[in-house]
Amino acid sequence: MLKDLFSKKKRYATIPSERAKQQAPEGLMTKCQNCGTILYTKDFKKNLQVCPSCGHHHRMSAYERIDFLLDENSFVEYDKGMIGKNPLNFPDYDEKLASDRKKTKLNEAVVTGEGTINSYPVVIAIMDSRFRMGSMGAVVGEKITRAIEKAIELKRPLILFTASGGARMQEGVLSLMQMAKTSSALQMLNRAGGLYISIMTHPTTGGVSASFASLGDYNFAEPRALIGFAGRRIIEQTTRQELPEDFQTAEFLLKHGQLDKVIPRHDMKETLTKILDMHTPS
């Protein structure tokens, strides 16, 4: 039903010669994590960090997604200064949080705010796997819940990009509570007649996949994104069955009815614009 909404365009990045690879200064070139192709970093980033040789979608930071998806200078961030604590006094957790803040320039594993996509106003939340592997702790759950409540208040569609290893073990049951908390907030959005678009990126696993990531009015994913609850090895050991090669990929979930569409990154903004237009009163 949705296939007619989407169009595909081929885009390419420059692949340098062998001589250029050998003479390149550090940082000038990037190696594809999937096929090993060496690319000029500048062209690779222009190509939205998608390998032109194999189509592999490399991970993007939250602000990189904001830059390519939202209209220029339209983003207003929510709750940027919210910082997590160590409620269980978990050993070395404070130091790990501080290290990730310094390394990523983020205070937590999700960035939330509002902006416009081709002039359509939205509330957006984007998880960033560089911070504690995008794990969901109390602050992540609180920021996402506040973004949902803001979408209700402003009567704007909510768009949420997930990238997570699941609930954050260092916060114990407080992290698990965020599954129910965010899901309850989404039910409030649904009752208010709001639109929720979920886009799952690599990886979306554990408690995130089992809660707000899978509750969209539209559930989308990027190509070959890993999506699942328990790991492949655990499932095979528990069921004593060999799983298909493409198990827990976005394409596998689409084939089995758990996704509405797998959308290449280059088509994401155009696709979201079409859906926002469909849901905007004339």
C-alpha positions as CSV (number, residue, x, y, z in Angstrom):
1,M,0.0,0.0,0.0
2,L,2.8,2.4,0.8
3,K,5.1,1.4,-2.1
4,D,3.7,4.1,-4.5
5,L,4.8,6.8,-2.0
6,F,8.4,6.2,-2.5
7,S,10.9,6.9,-5.3
8,K,14.5,5.8,-5.6
9,K,17.5,7.7,-7.0
10,K,21.1,6.4,-7.4
11,R,23.8,8.5,-5.9
12,Y,27.5,8.0,-6.0
13,A,30.7,9.0,-4.1
14,T,34.2,9.2,-5.6
15,I,36.4,6.1,-5.1
16,P,40.1,7.1,-5.0
17,S,42.9,5.4,-7.0
18,E,45.4,3.1,-5.3
19,R,48.1,5.8,-5.5
20,A,45.8,8.3,-3.8
21,K,45.1,5.8,-1.0
22,Q,48.8,5.4,-0.3
23,Q,49.6,9.1,-0.2
24,A,46.5,10.2,1.7
25,P,46.9,12.2,5.0
26,E,45.1,10.8,8.0
27,G,41.4,11.5,8.0
28,L,41.3,12.2,4.3
29,M,39.8,8.8,3.5
30,T,37.3,6.4,5.1
31,K,37.1,2.6,4.8
32,C,33.7,1.0,4.4
33,Q,33.0,-1.2,7.4
34,N,31.1,-3.7,5.2
35,C,33.0,-4.1,1.9
36,G,36.4,-2.4,2.6
37,T,36.1,0.1,-0.2
38,I,38.3,3.2,0.5
39,L,36.5,6.5,0.0
40,Y,37.3,10.1,0.2
41,T,35.9,11.2,3.6
42,K,34.5,14.4,2.2
43,D,32.6,12.6,-0.6
44,F,31.5,9.9,1.9
45,K,29.9,12.4,4.2
46,K,28.2,14.2,1.2
47,N,26.8,10.8,0.3
48,L,25.2,10.7,3.8
49,Q,27.7,8.1,5.0
50,V,26.3,5.4,2.6
51,C,28.9,3.3,0.7
52,P,28.5,3.8,-3.0
53,S,29.9,0.3,-3.7
54,C,27.8,-1.9,-1.4
55,G,25.1,0.5,-0.1
56,H,26.1,-0.1,3.5
57,H,24.5,2.6,5.8
58,H,27.2,3.6,8.3
59,R,26.1,5.0,11.7
60,M,25.3,8.7,11.9
61,S,25.5,11.0,15.0
62,A,22.3,12.7,16.2
63,Y,23.4,16.1,14.9
64,E,24.4,14.7,11.5
65,R,20.9,13.4,11.1
66,I,19.5,16.7,12.1
67,D,21.7,18.5,9.6
68,F,20.5,16.5,6.6
69,L,16.9,16.0,7.6
70,L,15.7,19.3,9.1
71,D,15.5,22.6,7.3
72,E,18.5,24.8,7.9
73,N,18.4,26.7,11.2
74,S,15.0,25.3,12.1
75,F,16.1,23.0,15.0
76,V,15.4,24.1,18.6
77,E,16.7,21.6,21.1
78,Y,14.9,20.5,24.2
79,D,16.4,19.5,27.6
80,K,20.0,19.8,26.4
81,G,21.5,20.2,29.9
82,M,19.7,17.1,31.4
83,I,22.4,14.8,32.8
84,G,22.1,11.4,34.3
85,K,23.2,10.3,37.8
86,N,24.4,7.0,39.3
87,P,21.3,5.9,41.3
88,L,22.6,2.5,42.1
89,N,26.2,3.6,42.8
90,F,27.3,1.2,40.1
91,P,31.2,0.9,40.0
92,D,32.9,3.3,37.5
93,Y,29.5,4.4,36.0
94,D,30.1,8.1,36.8
95,E,33.5,7.9,35.1
96,K,32.0,6.2,32.0
97,L,29.3,8.8,31.7
98,A,31.9,11.6,32.0
99,S,34.1,9.9,29.4
100,D,31.2,9.6,26.9
101,R,30.2,13.3,27.5
102,K,33.7,14.4,26.6
103,K,34.1,12.0,23.6
104,T,30.7,12.7,22.0
105,K,30.0,16.3,23.2
106,L,26.5,15.0,24.2
107,N,25.1,14.8,27.7
108,E,23.0,11.7,27.0
109,A,22.2,9.2,24.3
110,V,19.3,11.0,22.7
111,V,18.8,14.5,21.3
112,T,15.3,15.9,21.2
113,G,13.8,19.1,19.9
114,E,11.5,20.7,17.3
115,G,12.1,21.9,13.7
116,T,10.7,21.7,10.2
117,I,11.1,19.2,7.4
118,N,10.4,21.0,4.1
119,S,8.4,23.5,6.1
120,Y,6.3,20.9,7.9
121,P,6.7,21.4,11.7
122,V,7.7,18.3,13.7
123,V,8.9,17.2,17.1
124,I,11.9,15.0,16.7
125,A,14.0,12.6,18.9
126,I,17.2,11.0,17.6
127,M,19.2,8.4,19.6
128,D,23.0,8.4,19.3
129,S,24.8,5.0,19.6
130,R,28.1,6.7,20.4
131,F,26.9,7.5,24.0
132,R,26.8,4.3,26.0
133,M,25.8,2.4,22.9
134,G,22.6,4.3,22.8
135,S,21.4,2.5,25.9
136,M,18.2,3.7,27.5
137,G,18.6,5.0,31.1
138,A,16.3,7.3,33.1
139,V,17.4,10.5,31.3
140,V,16.8,8.9,27.8
141,G,13.3,7.8,28.9
142,E,12.6,11.2,30.4
143,K,13.8,13.2,27.4
144,I,11.7,11.0,25.0
145,T,8.7,11.3,27.2
146,R,9.0,15.1,27.4
147,A,9.3,15.2,23.6
148,I,6.1,13.1,23.2
149,E,4.3,15.5,25.6
150,K,5.6,18.5,23.6
151,A,4.2,16.9,20.4
152,I,0.8,16.6,22.1
153,E,1.0,20.2,23.4
154,L,2.0,21.7,20.0
155,K,-0.2,19.3,18.0
156,R,2.8,18.3,15.9
157,P,3.8,14.9,14.4
158,L,6.5,13.0,16.4
159,I,9.5,11.5,14.5
160,L,11.8,9.2,16.5
161,F,15.1,7.7,15.2
162,T,16.2,4.8,17.3
163,A,19.7,3.4,17.7
164,S,20.2,1.4,20.9
165,G,21.7,-1.6,22.6
166,G,18.6,-1.7,24.9
167,A,18.0,-0.8,28.6
168,R,21.1,0.5,30.5
169,M,22.2,-2.2,32.9
170,Q,23.9,0.3,35.3
171,E,20.5,1.8,36.2
172,G,18.7,-1.5,36.8
173,V,15.0,-1.4,37.1
174,L,15.0,2.4,36.7
175,S,16.0,1.9,33.1
176,L,13.4,-0.9,32.6
177,M,10.7,1.5,33.9
178,Q,11.3,3.7,30.8
179,M,9.8,1.1,28.6
180,A,6.4,1.5,30.3
181,K,6.8,5.3,30.7
182,T,7.5,6.0,27.1
183,S,4.8,3.6,25.9
184,S,2.2,5.2,28.2
185,A,3.2,8.7,26.8
186,L,2.7,7.4,23.2
187,Q,-0.7,6.1,24.1
188,M,-1.6,9.6,25.3
189,L,-0.3,10.9,21.9
190,N,-2.5,8.4,20.1
191,R,-5.6,9.4,22.1
192,A,-4.9,13.0,21.2
193,G,-4.9,12.1,17.5
194,G,-1.2,12.7,17.1
195,L,1.0,11.1,14.4
196,Y,4.1,9.1,15.4
197,I,6.7,7.9,12.9
198,S,9.3,5.5,14.1
199,I,12.5,4.9,12.2
200,M,14.8,2.1,13.4
201,T,18.5,2.4,12.5
202,H,21.4,0.0,13.2
203,P,21.1,-1.3,15.9
204,T,17.7,-1.2,17.6
205,T,17.6,-3.9,20.2
206,G,16.5,-4.9,23.7
207,G,14.1,-2.8,25.7
208,V,14.0,0.0,23.0
209,S,12.9,-2.4,20.3
210,A,10.3,-3.9,22.7
211,S,8.8,-0.5,23.6
212,F,8.6,2.9,21.8
213,A,10.6,1.8,18.7
214,S,7.9,-0.6,17.6
215,L,4.8,1.5,18.4
216,G,4.7,3.9,15.5
217,D,1.8,4.7,13.3
218,Y,4.4,4.1,10.7
219,N,7.3,1.8,11.5
220,F,10.3,2.2,9.1
221,A,13.9,1.2,9.1
222,E,17.1,1.8,7.3
223,P,18.5,-1.0,5.0
224,R,20.1,-3.9,6.8
225,A,19.6,-2.4,10.3
226,L,19.8,-5.0,13.1
227,I,16.4,-5.0,14.9
228,G,15.5,-7.5,17.6
229,F,15.2,-8.2,21.3
230,A,17.5,-11.0,22.3
231,G,20.7,-11.8,20.5
232,R,20.9,-14.3,17.7
233,R,23.2,-16.7,19.6
234,I,20.9,-16.7,22.6
235,I,17.9,-17.5,20.5
236,E,19.6,-20.3,18.7
237,Q,20.9,-21.8,21.9
238,T,17.4,-21.6,23.5
239,T,15.4,-22.9,20.5
240,R,18.1,-25.3,19.3
241,Q,17.4,-24.2,15.8
242,E,19.6,-22.5,13.1
243,L,18.2,-19.1,12.2
244,P,18.0,-17.7,8.7
245,E,21.0,-15.7,7.5
246,D,19.0,-12.4,7.3
247,F,17.4,-13.0,10.7
248,Q,16.7,-9.7,12.7
249,T,17.6,-7.5,9.7
250,A,15.2,-4.8,8.6
251,E,14.5,-6.8,5.4
252,F,13.6,-9.9,7.4
253,L,11.2,-7.9,9.6
254,L,9.6,-6.2,6.5
255,K,9.0,-9.7,4.9
256,H,7.3,-10.8,8.1
257,G,5.0,-7.8,8.5
258,Q,6.8,-6.0,11.4
259,L,7.8,-3.0,9.3
260,D,5.9,-0.8,6.8
261,K,9.0,0.1,4.7
262,V,12.7,-0.1,4.5
263,I,13.9,3.3,3.4
264,P,17.4,4.2,2.1
265,R,18.8,7.2,3.8
266,H,18.8,9.3,0.6
267,D,15.1,8.9,0.3
268,M,14.3,9.5,4.0
269,K,13.5,13.3,3.8
270,E,11.4,13.0,0.7
271,T,9.5,10.0,2.2
272,L,8.8,11.8,5.5
273,T,7.7,14.9,3.6
274,K,5.1,12.9,1.7
275,I,3.7,11.4,4.9
276,L,3.6,14.7,6.7
277,D,1.8,16.2,3.7
278,M,-0.7,13.3,3.7
279,H,-1.5,14.0,7.4
280,T,-1.6,17.8,7.2
281,P,-5.1,19.3,6.8
282,S,-5.4,21.1,3.4
